[in-house]
Amino acid sequence: MTDRYHTLTVVLAEDTSDDDCKPLIDAILMLKGVVSVTGAVSDLNSYMAEERARLAIGEKLMAICYPRLKERA
């Protein structure tokens, strides 16, 4: 037995204006089985999550590139 989906989520590479997203939304609406497309407006919480993820990755990269810095601390 296979799973049945009711929703697919698309994540954009970067925050994009609603005017620039209009052609993408229109294209997705043309796909078979698509009933509606809605956008999620970027807000402070999404910005915060992105910055925290960037910081965590940066710290891990620094530890890999400069392992001796960790020994000094």
TORVEX-635366 format. One record per residue (C-alpha): residue number from 1; residue in three letters; chain; x, z, y. Coordinates in steps of 0.2 Angstrom, whole numbers, plus 5000, padded with zeros to 4 digits. Layout:
BEGIN
[NUM; "Ala"; "A"; [X; Z; Y]]
...
***
This chain:
BEGIN
[1; "Met"; "A"; [5000; 5000; 5000]]
[2; "Thr"; "A"; [5007; 4996; 5017]]
[3; "Asp"; "A"; [5005; 5005; 5034]]
[4; "Arg"; "A"; [4993; 4999; 5047]]
[5; "Tyr"; "A"; [4999; 5000; 5065]]
[6; "His"; "A"; [4987; 5002; 5080]]
[7; "Thr"; "A"; [5000; 5002; 5094]]
[8; "Leu"; "A"; [5017; 4995; 5097]]
[9; "Thr"; "A"; [5027; 5002; 5111]]
[10; "Val"; "A"; [5039; 4991; 5121]]
[11; "Val"; "A"; [5054; 4999; 5131]]
[12; "Leu"; "A"; [5061; 4990; 5145]]
[13; "Ala"; "A"; [5080; 4990; 5148]]
[14; "Glu"; "A"; [5078; 4996; 5166]]
[15; "Asp"; "A"; [5064; 5001; 5178]]
[16; "Thr"; "A"; [5056; 4985; 5184]]
[17; "Ser"; "A"; [5043; 4981; 5197]]
[18; "Asp"; "A"; [5025; 4978; 5193]]
[19; "Asp"; "A"; [5027; 4961; 5200]]
[20; "Asp"; "A"; [5041; 4956; 5189]]
[21; "Cys"; "A"; [5032; 4963; 5174]]
[22; "Lys"; "A"; [5017; 4953; 5177]]
[23; "Pro"; "A"; [5023; 4937; 5167]]
[24; "Leu"; "A"; [5029; 4948; 5153]]
[25; "Ile"; "A"; [5012; 4957; 5152]]
[26; "Asp"; "A"; [5003; 4940; 5152]]
[27; "Ala"; "A"; [5014; 4934; 5138]]
[28; "Ile"; "A"; [5011; 4949; 5127]]
[29; "Leu"; "A"; [4992; 4947; 5130]]
[30; "Met"; "A"; [4993; 4930; 5123]]
[31; "Leu"; "A"; [5000; 4936; 5106]]
[32; "Lys"; "A"; [4987; 4936; 5092]]
[33; "Gly"; "A"; [4979; 4953; 5090]]
[34; "Val"; "A"; [4983; 4960; 5107]]
[35; "Val"; "A"; [4968; 4968; 5115]]
[36; "Ser"; "A"; [4977; 4976; 5130]]
[37; "Val"; "A"; [4993; 4980; 5139]]
[38; "Thr"; "A"; [4997; 4994; 5150]]
[39; "Gly"; "A"; [5012; 4999; 5159]]
[40; "Ala"; "A"; [5019; 5017; 5161]]
[41; "Val"; "A"; [5025; 5021; 5179]]
[42; "Ser"; "A"; [5043; 5028; 5180]]
[43; "Asp"; "A"; [5043; 5046; 5186]]
[44; "Leu"; "A"; [5055; 5060; 5189]]
[45; "Asn"; "A"; [5054; 5066; 5171]]
[46; "Ser"; "A"; [5059; 5049; 5164]]
[47; "Tyr"; "A"; [5074; 5049; 5177]]
[48; "Met"; "A"; [5079; 5066; 5172]]
[49; "Ala"; "A"; [5079; 5062; 5153]]
[50; "Glu"; "A"; [5089; 5046; 5156]]
[51; "Glu"; "A"; [5102; 5056; 5166]]
[52; "Arg"; "A"; [5103; 5070; 5153]]
[53; "Ala"; "A"; [5106; 5057; 5140]]
[54; "Arg"; "A"; [5119; 5048; 5150]]
[55; "Leu"; "A"; [5128; 5064; 5153]]
[56; "Ala"; "A"; [5128; 5069; 5135]]
[57; "Ile"; "A"; [5135; 5052; 5130]]
[58; "Gly"; "A"; [5148; 5053; 5143]]
[59; "Glu"; "A"; [5154; 5070; 5137]]
[60; "Lys"; "A"; [5156; 5064; 5119]]
[61; "Leu"; "A"; [5165; 5048; 5125]]
[62; "Met"; "A"; [5177; 5059; 5135]]
[63; "Ala"; "A"; [5180; 5070; 5120]]
[64; "Ile"; "A"; [5184; 5055; 5109]]
[65; "Cys"; "A"; [5196; 5047; 5122]]
[66; "Tyr"; "A"; [5204; 5063; 5128]]
[67; "Pro"; "A"; [5204; 5075; 5114]]
[68; "Arg"; "A"; [5218; 5086; 5121]]
[69; "Leu"; "A"; [5207; 5090; 5136]]
[70; "Lys"; "A"; [5196; 5100; 5125]]
[71; "Glu"; "A"; [5211; 5110; 5118]]
[72; "Arg"; "A"; [5216; 5116; 5136]]
[73; "Ala"; "A"; [5199; 5122; 5141]]
***
